[in-house]
Amino acid sequence: MNHHDNDPIKRMQAALPAEMSIELNTIAHLKRKYVATDRDGTLAAEVNKLLNDAVQPLDPALPPSLENRSVPRGLALIGPTGVGKTTALKRLFSKHAAFTGYRDVSSGSPLILFSAPSPCTVIQLGRRLLFASGYPLERDLPAHRLFELAGKRLNSTGKIVLAIEEFQHVVHNVPVKDQQLVADILKALMEIERITVIISGIETLKPFLALDPQLDRRLTKVYFDRLEPGDHDLIHGTLCSYAAESNIEVDHAEARAKALVPRLSHASRYAFGLAVENIIKAIARCKQDGGNVLRVEHFATVYAAASGKGASENPFIVDRWHEVKVPTSDNNLQNGPPPPATKKSRKS
């Protein structure tokens, strides 16, 4: 029997045409690359402040320990879809010495990370938290019991840093009284169970936090903003870096003449993370086609495949590209460029 037969992933990979394997391998290789910006430093500094707060002793006469630690603060990472919040958080956690091994719940890492499902009720959130902690929940419990159990579970296993991604799923289309319940749960985790809480999500988290001034004060806010015209150098540098990593060249003359970087920013909804994804896909397309020079046509091809739009609605083809409405499932995002910045950009 072929050794691929028992592994469906390897079996499907082995069955792919050669050109598809090139694309798959290129994307896998480039996704391991990361372009750090100023905002990564900001996020790392704020997380370190959280850890510093978390290890302060409640009773200064005794050494710090799980039993003798102060009430911690929390953090909210907020930004539009596609700006790179999840990637930045996971990279920070994987690089930080305090969180080594966090992907394995049985490790000594104090961190648990999971994504809120969509849609997500308070009970679903509690069940997901217990599941992420490795607790085998076998019966239905009311919300308050789930989180009481979760708090004890986290403390007993030393998992005192809790990060929840896509937290907007918990508060979208939810009555205000239920949103207040969620806020109370977060406060209880921090104040009673002394868990350091990190949440991330899109901008609809801001009105949720504003509902509860106590919670709002306990959470440091870090914002990942949309791209601005001043970030074109960042996009150009990222494009060149990923191309060099793939041993291909960029047609710089064409890129300047056809305003590739502004078109790419618009096609990516002015989100840095989406821009990186589009760069990776365009490079993979170039290599799949057997080319060694990255051109605007490669971006146009991958945009058409992803959006299902024709040439007249492709920002890499039409002259008035800035008027093209880029498809998005997030109604909170605008297709036009962001308003002028009122403070210095946090990107490098």
BELFENPE-V58171 format. One record per pair of residues at least 24 apart in sequence whose ideal C-beta (glycine too) atoms are under 10 Angstrom apart, sorted by the first residue. I is the first residue (numbers start at 1). J is the second residue. Records with the same first field share a line. If there is no record, write none. Layout:
I = J / J
//
This chain:
17 = 288
18 = 288
19 = 287 / 288 / 289 / 290
20 = 288
21 = 288
22 = 284 / 287 / 288 / 289 / 290
23 = 281 / 283 / 284 / 285 / 286 / 287 / 288 / 289
24 = 284 / 288
25 = 284 / 287
26 = 245 / 246 / 248 / 280 / 281 / 283 / 284 / 285 / 286 / 287 / 288
27 = 277 / 280 / 281 / 283 / 284 / 287
28 = 280 / 284
29 = 245 / 246 / 280 / 283 / 284
30 = 242 / 243 / 245 / 246 / 276 / 277 / 279 / 280 / 281 / 283 / 284
31 = 87 / 276 / 277 / 280
32 = 245
33 = 238 / 241 / 242 / 245 / 246 / 276 / 280
34 = 84 / 87 / 88 / 90 / 91 / 95 / 276
35 = 84 / 234 / 235 / 237 / 238 / 241 / 242 / 272 / 276 / 279 / 347 / 348
36 = 88 / 91 / 95 / 348
37 = 84 / 88 / 224 / 231 / 234 / 238 / 272 / 345 / 346 / 347 / 348
38 = 234 / 344 / 345 / 346 / 347 / 348
39 = 77 / 79 / 83 / 84 / 85 / 88 / 222 / 223 / 224 / 225 / 272 / 345 / 346 / 347 / 348
40 = 84 / 87 / 88 / 91 / 92 / 95 / 224 / 346 / 347 / 348
41 = 346 / 348
42 = 88 / 222 / 223 / 224 / 346
43 = 75 / 77 / 85 / 88 / 89 / 91 / 92 / 198 / 222 / 224 / 346
44 = 88 / 91 / 92 / 95 / 96
45 = 222
46 = 73 / 75 / 77 / 198 / 220 / 221 / 222
47 = 75 / 77 / 89 / 92 / 93 / 96 / 98 / 99 / 161 / 163 / 196 / 198 / 220 / 222
48 = 92 / 96 / 98
49 = 73 / 75 / 220
50 = 74 / 75 / 161 / 196 / 197 / 198 / 220
51 = 96 / 98 / 99 / 110 / 160 / 161 / 196
53 = 196 / 220
54 = 98 / 110 / 160 / 161 / 194 / 195 / 196
55 = 98 / 160 / 196
58 = 194
66 = 110 / 155 / 156 / 158 / 160 / 194
67 = 155 / 194
69 = 160 / 194 / 196
70 = 194
71 = 190 / 191 / 192 / 193 / 194 / 195 / 196 / 218
72 = 160 / 161 / 189 / 190 / 191 / 193 / 194 / 195 / 196 / 197 / 218
73 = 190 / 196 / 197 / 217 / 218 / 219 / 220
74 = 161 / 162 / 163 / 186 / 187 / 189 / 190 / 195 / 196 / 197 / 198 / 199 / 215 / 218 / 219 / 220
75 = 163 / 196 / 197 / 198 / 199 / 200 / 218 / 219 / 220 / 221 / 222
76 = 167 / 186 / 197 / 198 / 199 / 200 / 201 / 205 / 206 / 208 / 209 / 215 / 216 / 218 / 219 / 220 / 221 / 222 / 223
77 = 163 / 165 / 167 / 198 / 199 / 200 / 201 / 205 / 219 / 220 / 221 / 222 / 223 / 224
78 = 167 / 168 / 199 / 200 / 201 / 202 / 203 / 204 / 205 / 206 / 209 / 219 / 221 / 222 / 223 / 224 / 225
79 = 200 / 201 / 202 / 203 / 205 / 222 / 223 / 224 / 225 / 226 / 271 / 272 / 273
80 = 202 / 203 / 224 / 225 / 226 / 269 / 270 / 271 / 273 / 274 / 328 / 330 / 332 / 333 / 334 / 338
81 = 166 / 168 / 201 / 202 / 203 / 269 / 271 / 273 / 274 / 328 / 329 / 330 / 332 / 333
82 = 202 / 224 / 226 / 268 / 269 / 270 / 271 / 272 / 273 / 274 / 275 / 276 / 277 / 328 / 330 / 333
83 = 202 / 223 / 224 / 225 / 226 / 227 / 268 / 269 / 270 / 271 / 272 / 273 / 274 / 275
84 = 224 / 271 / 272 / 273 / 274 / 275 / 276 / 277
85 = 165 / 166 / 200 / 201 / 202 / 222 / 223 / 224 / 273
86 = 113 / 115 / 165 / 166 / 200 / 273
87 = 272 / 273 / 276 / 277
88 = 200 / 222 / 224 / 272 / 273
89 = 113 / 163 / 165 / 198 / 200
90 = 163 / 165
92 = 163
93 = 161 / 163 / 198
98 = 161
99 = 161 / 163
102 = 159 / 161 / 163
104 = 134
105 = 131 / 132 / 133 / 134 / 135 / 157 / 159
106 = 134 / 157
107 = 159
108 = 157 / 158 / 159
109 = 158 / 159 / 161
110 = 154 / 157 / 158 / 159 / 160 / 161 / 162 / 195 / 196
111 = 159 / 160 / 161 / 162 / 163 / 196 / 198
112 = 150 / 153 / 154 / 157 / 159 / 160 / 161 / 162 / 163 / 164 / 195
113 = 161 / 162 / 163 / 164 / 165 / 198
114 = 162 / 163 / 164 / 165 / 166
115 = 163 / 164 / 165 / 166 / 167 / 169 / 200
116 = 164 / 165 / 166 / 167 / 168 / 169 / 170 / 171 / 172 / 199 / 200 / 201
117 = 166 / 169 / 170
118 = 166 / 168 / 169 / 170 / 172
119 = 169 / 170 / 172 / 173 / 174
120 = 164 / 166 / 167 / 168 / 169 / 170 / 171 / 172 / 174 / 182
121 = 169 / 170 / 174 / 178 / 182
122 = 146 / 147 / 170 / 174 / 178 / 179 / 181 / 182 / 184 / 185
123 = 147
124 = 169 / 170
125 = 150 / 164 / 167 / 169 / 170 / 182 / 185
126 = 150 / 185
128 = 164
129 = 153 / 154 / 159 / 162 / 164 / 185 / 189
130 = 154
132 = 159 / 162 / 163 / 164
133 = 157 / 159 / 162
134 = 159
143 = 178 / 181 / 182 / 185
144 = 181 / 184 / 185 / 188
146 = 185
147 = 184 / 185 / 186 / 188 / 189 / 192 / 193
148 = 188 / 192 / 193
150 = 185 / 189 / 193 / 195
151 = 185 / 188 / 189 / 192 / 193 / 194 / 195
152 = 193
153 = 193
154 = 189 / 193 / 194 / 195
155 = 193 / 194 / 195
159 = 195
160 = 193 / 194 / 195 / 196
161 = 195 / 196 / 197 / 198
162 = 186 / 189 / 190 / 193 / 195 / 196 / 197 / 198 / 199
163 = 196 / 197 / 198 / 199 / 200
164 = 197 / 198 / 199 / 200 / 201
165 = 198 / 199 / 200 / 201
166 = 199 / 200 / 201 / 202
167 = 197 / 198 / 199 / 200 / 201 / 202 / 204 / 205 / 208
168 = 199 / 200 / 201 / 202 / 203 / 204 / 205 / 208 / 330 / 332
169 = 201 / 202
170 = 199 / 201 / 205 / 208
171 = 201 / 204 / 205 / 207 / 208 / 209 / 211
172 = 201 / 202 / 204 / 205 / 208
174 = 208
176 = 207 / 208 / 211
179 = 207 / 208 / 209 / 211 / 212
180 = 208 / 211 / 212 / 215
182 = 208 / 211 / 212 / 215
183 = 208 / 209 / 211 / 212 / 213 / 214 / 215 / 216
184 = 212 / 214 / 215
185 = 215
186 = 212 / 214 / 215 / 218 / 219
187 = 212 / 214 / 215 / 218
190 = 215 / 218 / 219
191 = 218
198 = 222
200 = 224
202 = 330 / 332 / 333
203 = 330 / 332 / 333
204 = 330 / 332
222 = 346
223 = 346
224 = 271 / 272 / 273 / 346 / 347
225 = 270 / 271 / 272 / 338 / 341 / 343 / 345 / 346 / 347
226 = 265 / 268 / 269 / 270 / 271 / 272 / 333 / 334 / 337 / 338 / 339
227 = 261 / 262 / 264 / 265 / 266 / 268 / 269 / 270 / 271 / 272 / 274 / 275 / 337 / 338 / 345 / 347
228 = 265 / 270 / 337 / 338 / 339 / 340 / 341 / 345 / 347
229 = 261 / 262 / 265 / 270 / 337 / 338 / 340 / 341 / 345
230 = 340 / 341 / 344 / 345 / 347
231 = 261 / 265 / 270 / 272 / 275 / 341 / 345 / 346 / 347 / 348
232 = 259 / 261 / 262 / 264 / 265
233 = 261 / 347 / 348
234 = 261 / 265 / 272 / 275 / 345 / 347 / 348
235 = 260 / 261 / 262 / 264 / 265 / 268 / 272 / 275 / 276 / 279 / 347
236 = 260 / 261 / 264
237 = 261 / 348
238 = 264 / 272 / 275 / 276 / 279
239 = 264 / 275 / 276 / 278 / 279 / 282 / 283 / 294 / 299
240 = 279 / 294
241 = 279
242 = 276 / 279 / 280 / 282 / 283 / 294
243 = 279 / 282 / 283 / 286 / 292 / 293 / 294
245 = 280 / 283
246 = 279 / 280 / 283 / 284 / 286 / 287 / 292 / 294
247 = 287 / 292
248 = 283 / 286 / 287 / 291 / 292 / 293 / 294 / 298
249 = 286 / 291 / 292 / 293 / 294 / 295
250 = 283 / 286 / 293 / 294 / 295
251 = 293 / 294 / 295 / 296 / 297 / 298
252 = 294
254 = 293 / 294 / 295 / 296 / 297
255 = 294 / 295 / 296 / 299
257 = 296
258 = 295 / 296 / 297 / 299 / 316 / 317 / 319 / 321
259 = 296 / 315 / 316 / 321 / 322
260 = 294 / 295 / 296 / 299 / 316
262 = 315 / 321 / 322 / 337
263 = 296 / 299 / 300 / 303 / 314 / 315 / 316 / 317 / 318 / 321 / 322 / 324
264 = 296 / 299 / 303 / 315 / 316
265 = 315 / 322 / 337
266 = 315 / 316 / 321 / 322 / 323 / 324 / 326 / 335 / 336 / 337
267 = 299 / 300 / 302 / 303 / 306 / 307 / 314 / 315 / 316 / 321 / 324 / 326
268 = 303 / 315 / 326
269 = 326 / 327 / 328 / 330 / 333 / 334 / 335 / 336
270 = 326 / 333 / 334 / 335 / 336 / 337 / 338
271 = 328 / 333
272 = 347
274 = 326 / 328
277 = 302 / 306
278 = 302 / 303 / 306 / 316
281 = 305 / 306
282 = 316
//
